[in-house]
């Protein structure tokens, strides 16, 4: 927060609501208050200009909010196999193969989302509150989800990222403890990184069965 170009640290920030509160007694004249919010996804800035005609005026900066980018834009590793990214939506299922198109974007509701965050993890929104994710672990969100998958989310810097709102905590883990990807039927007890999984595994199993029948 800056007031007339000078840093001010007398404000209070509520991480749960995203609101900043403070008050100032100002001398007559023009005054500019700037609030900047910054995280790993990028930054946003709002400003308020006040012209004080009387001897005293109080600015309540609770009305200044940083919106939209607070908990959005978890960068993730799309992986090499289809199962390593999975999104189940009313419009259909999407996996790693869909991300070979750099212009792919999905924004809407989903019932399942499976991915592995990178670059320090990030934050989702769970039950209206920020939820910290760890890089290098696989996460499975289920339930009533709102998601945006794109390479152009704020802070994605050209990488794939997902903005996600969920109504309950996800399952997560790595190795034998990682959750099952919805985009694979056979996960060898936890989708280890050397598992082919996904559609390729399904096709291979079918081909093997056909050979035995012949």
C-alpha positions as MATLAB code, in Angstrom:
seq = 'XXXXXXXXXXXXXXXXXXXXXXXXXXXXXXXXXXXXXXXXXXXXXXXXXXXXXXXXXXXXXXXXXXXXXXXXXXXXXXXXXXXXXXXXXXXXXXXXXXXXXXXXXXXXXXXXXXXXXXXXXXXXXXXXXXXXXXXXXXXXXXXXXXXXXXXXXXXXXXXXXXXXXXXXXXXXXXXXXXXXXXXXXXXXXXXXXXXXXXXXXXXXXXXXXXXXXX';
ca = [
       0.000    0.000    0.000;
       1.250    3.474   -0.861;
      -0.269    6.836    0.044;
       0.819    9.721   -2.171;
       3.742    7.624   -3.390;
       5.011    6.697    0.081;
       4.814    3.103    1.450;
       2.358    2.586    4.293;
       2.296   -0.551    6.457;
      -0.447    0.396    8.897;
      -3.094   -1.621    7.038;
      -4.505   -5.023    8.018;
      -4.923   -7.856    5.494;
      -7.448  -10.673    5.916;
      -6.197  -13.664    3.870;
      -9.521  -15.492    4.147;
     -11.602  -12.672    2.634;
      -8.879  -10.930    0.597;
      -9.814   -7.575    2.157;
      -7.437   -4.816    3.242;
      -8.585   -2.390    5.942;
      -7.137    0.837    7.243;
      -8.059    4.508    7.734;
      -6.304    7.817    7.102;
      -6.804   11.405    8.255;
      -5.791   13.636    5.375;
      -4.994   17.291    4.979;
      -6.857   19.323    2.349;
      -5.690   18.604   -1.186;
      -5.420   15.702   -3.639;
      -4.365   12.277   -2.369;
      -3.753    8.968   -4.179;
      -3.926    5.567   -2.520;
      -2.519    2.548   -4.407;
      -3.048   -1.073   -3.337;
      -0.958   -3.784   -5.039;
      -1.496   -7.532   -4.620;
       1.212   -9.920   -5.801;
       1.756  -13.696   -5.702;
       3.304  -16.427   -7.848;
       0.496  -16.040  -10.391;
       1.266  -12.363  -11.054;
      -0.049   -9.113   -9.644;
      -2.970   -6.688   -9.763;
      -3.228   -3.039   -8.745;
      -6.088   -0.767   -7.736;
      -5.942    2.957   -6.975;
      -8.232    5.506   -5.324;
      -7.895    9.273   -5.700;
      -9.424   11.613   -3.140;
      -9.669   15.402   -3.139;
     -10.101   16.662    0.414;
     -11.899   19.991    0.655;
     -12.459   20.034    4.423;
      -9.777   19.929    7.073;
     -10.164   16.188    7.649;
     -11.348   13.249    5.574;
     -11.051    9.574    6.288;
     -10.415    7.046    3.504;
     -11.563    3.547    4.300;
      -9.606    1.276    1.976;
     -11.833   -1.699    2.761;
     -13.592   -0.697   -0.464;
     -10.410   -1.363   -2.449;
     -10.157   -5.059   -3.312;
      -7.786   -7.172   -5.353;
      -9.999   -9.538   -7.313;
      -9.879  -12.462   -9.726;
      -6.185  -13.337   -9.451;
      -5.905  -14.101   -5.735;
      -5.920  -17.873   -5.928;
      -5.899  -18.547   -9.657;
      -3.328  -20.039  -11.986;
      -1.733  -23.245  -10.639;
       0.962  -24.159  -13.147;
       1.175  -27.902  -13.769;
       3.265  -30.469  -15.618;
       1.166  -32.017  -18.424;
       3.433  -35.082  -18.391;
       4.064  -37.495  -21.264;
       1.207  -39.982  -20.843;
      -2.511  -39.306  -21.252;
      -3.358  -40.208  -17.643;
      -1.035  -37.560  -16.174;
      -3.589  -34.843  -16.871;
      -7.290  -35.569  -16.739;
     -10.395  -33.391  -16.704;
     -13.929  -34.853  -16.602;
     -16.599  -32.338  -17.645;
     -20.214  -32.326  -18.847;
     -18.834  -31.702  -22.359;
     -16.548  -34.740  -22.265;
     -13.168  -35.918  -20.969;
      -9.829  -34.232  -21.681;
      -6.328  -35.641  -21.137;
      -2.673  -35.019  -21.956;
      -3.280  -35.463  -25.695;
      -5.600  -32.444  -25.752;
      -2.778  -30.272  -24.417;
      -0.674  -30.859  -27.544;
      -2.809  -28.023  -28.938;
      -1.302  -24.884  -27.387;
      -4.579  -23.028  -28.008;
      -6.665  -25.506  -26.012;
      -8.794  -23.888  -23.327;
     -11.603  -25.127  -21.114;
     -13.563  -22.918  -18.747;
     -16.615  -24.244  -16.969;
     -17.796  -26.933  -14.590;
     -16.165  -30.305  -14.012;
     -16.626  -33.355  -11.794;
     -12.961  -34.447  -11.658;
      -9.577  -32.776  -12.217;
      -6.234  -34.585  -12.010;
      -2.828  -32.889  -12.413;
       0.640  -32.380  -10.902;
       1.612  -28.798   -9.917;
       5.080  -27.390  -10.646;
       7.056  -24.251   -9.778;
       6.289  -24.116   -6.070;
       2.738  -25.385   -6.338;
      -0.002  -22.769   -6.052;
      -3.415  -22.168   -4.550;
      -6.856  -23.490   -5.325;
     -10.050  -22.307   -3.657;
     -11.745  -24.945   -1.502;
     -15.022  -24.145    0.248;
     -14.346  -20.462   -0.351;
     -10.888  -20.480    1.238;
      -7.372  -20.657   -0.256;
      -5.907  -24.167   -0.406;
      -2.139  -24.522   -0.843;
      -0.852  -27.159   -3.275;
       2.645  -28.671   -3.267;
       4.705  -29.101   -6.403;
       5.602  -32.614   -7.520;
       2.502  -34.320   -6.101;
      -0.515  -35.547   -8.027;
      -3.867  -34.025   -7.013;
      -7.357  -35.346   -7.658;
     -10.209  -32.873   -7.124;
     -13.740  -34.287   -7.249;
     -17.239  -32.953   -6.690;
     -18.701  -29.694   -7.921;
     -15.760  -27.965   -9.585;
     -15.297  -24.735  -11.496;
     -12.117  -24.770  -13.578;
     -10.239  -22.861  -16.236;
      -7.413  -24.657  -18.031;
      -5.273  -22.530  -20.336;
      -1.760  -21.347  -21.194;
      -2.928  -17.746  -20.884;
      -4.136  -17.597  -17.274;
      -2.593  -14.760  -15.301;
       0.885  -15.793  -14.156;
       1.080  -18.895  -16.360;
       4.036  -17.378  -18.316;
       3.254  -19.590  -21.292;
       2.899  -22.804  -19.281;
      -0.255  -24.808  -18.669;
      -2.149  -23.718  -15.598;
      -5.479  -24.435  -13.969;
      -7.715  -22.188  -11.895;
      -9.922  -24.335   -9.716;
     -12.720  -23.861   -7.189;
     -13.873  -26.932   -5.270;
     -16.307  -27.695   -2.482;
     -14.084  -30.253   -0.724;
     -10.416  -31.083   -0.188;
      -8.620  -33.111   -2.877;
      -6.791  -36.420   -2.639;
      -3.056  -36.099   -3.266;
       0.232  -37.975   -3.121;
       3.147  -39.351   -5.114;
       4.345  -42.820   -6.075;
       2.386  -45.619   -4.424;
       0.377  -43.041   -2.456;
      -0.830  -40.942   -5.368;
      -4.528  -41.040   -6.302;
      -5.816  -42.921   -9.327;
      -6.146  -40.871  -12.496;
      -9.732  -40.886  -13.833;
      -8.243  -41.227  -17.340;
      -6.790  -44.704  -16.809;
      -8.265  -48.090  -15.882;
      -5.031  -49.820  -14.806;
      -2.760  -47.774  -12.594;
      -0.492  -50.424  -11.014;
      -1.450  -49.386   -7.480;
      -0.876  -45.696   -7.852;
       0.059  -44.511  -11.351;
       3.830  -44.500  -10.864;
       5.559  -42.183  -13.335;
       6.815  -45.098  -15.471;
       3.270  -46.421  -15.990;
       1.879  -45.872  -19.485;
      -1.687  -45.694  -18.149;
      -4.530  -43.863  -19.920;
      -5.814  -44.660  -23.376;
      -2.614  -46.367  -24.552;
      -2.876  -48.934  -21.766;
      -6.499  -49.602  -22.665;
      -5.634  -50.184  -26.308;
      -2.707  -52.490  -25.454;
      -4.918  -54.642  -23.255;
      -7.461  -54.997  -26.056;
      -4.799  -55.967  -28.599;
      -3.403  -58.599  -26.228;
      -6.859  -60.093  -25.743;
      -7.438  -60.226  -29.526;
      -4.155  -62.109  -30.034;
      -5.103  -64.681  -27.410;
      -8.501  -65.197  -29.060;
      -6.789  -65.830  -32.408;
];
